[in-house]
Amino acid sequence: MFRRVALLLALLALPALAGCSALGSERHSGRTLVVTSFYPLQYVAQRITGNHADVVNLTHPGQEPHDLELDIRQTADLVDADVVVYERGFQAAVDDAVDQSDPAHVVDVADSAHLSGDDPHFWLDPTRLSAAAGAVEQQLAAADPKHARDYARNLEGLQRELADLDAAYQHGLARCRTRTIVVSHDAFGYLGRRYDLDVVAINGLSPDAEPSPAHLRQLHDLVQRDGITTVFSEELASPELADSLAGDLGIRTAVLDPVEGLSDATADQDYLSLMRRNLSHLREANDCS
């Protein structure tokens, strides 16, 4: 209820702020405005649009996307957007804002990515991100038909690279000593299903969740029984629990990035390079040949 009231107040405030050059469409070039809700969707939109659109990401670098709340400027962007790309059920504030602003062209990637249960992290399976990219391209072409051929050509190039990434994972993880990975939060289910990995999380779907003592005991037993050598932490969440578990067991930690967003440490990376870095870390941890 509070979030909806805050959103309504923000929408009501927009006319009074229309003269402020820092808000809404006046911040943009007059080209097609594409608003995305978090990094992987921004990456897809930028790859498809090339130089034909302004792409805005509602989740700032270094920000945990699960915790996103929208300010007036971000709400203005949603109101002015030609195309909105988001994932319903992942960021409640964005869901509410999309419902209130009713953009002309909307892509809910949950429809094309074929989600499983409550896990929103579909982009860690490159084949699902490729399917979502196809849905994004369709709406971009509808909103900006003048550049539809370029969008189709750029989509084709992106999907080739995603297919190559999928092939690299299939080959790189085909022969491993162990197929179990211990991760800091339950973001890697789609990756595990695609590449036949048994993913065990310290936390739940939210990186802020706290594991129970019983669950921690089970993790201790699993690590010792399966000879696991690495506990994975991530860029945008605290590594404290992963470090503690690894320290107790005398094993190492490494980063397995859920690629929810970029941080200061990964500002010069992109989706493809981060996924390839993840593959390298998985191969080392699981002793793959």
Summary of the structure (lengths in Angstrom):
residues: 289
radius of gyration: 20.2
end to end distance: 52.9
largest distance: 64.5
contacts: 965
relative contact order: 0.12
helix: 54%
strand: 12%
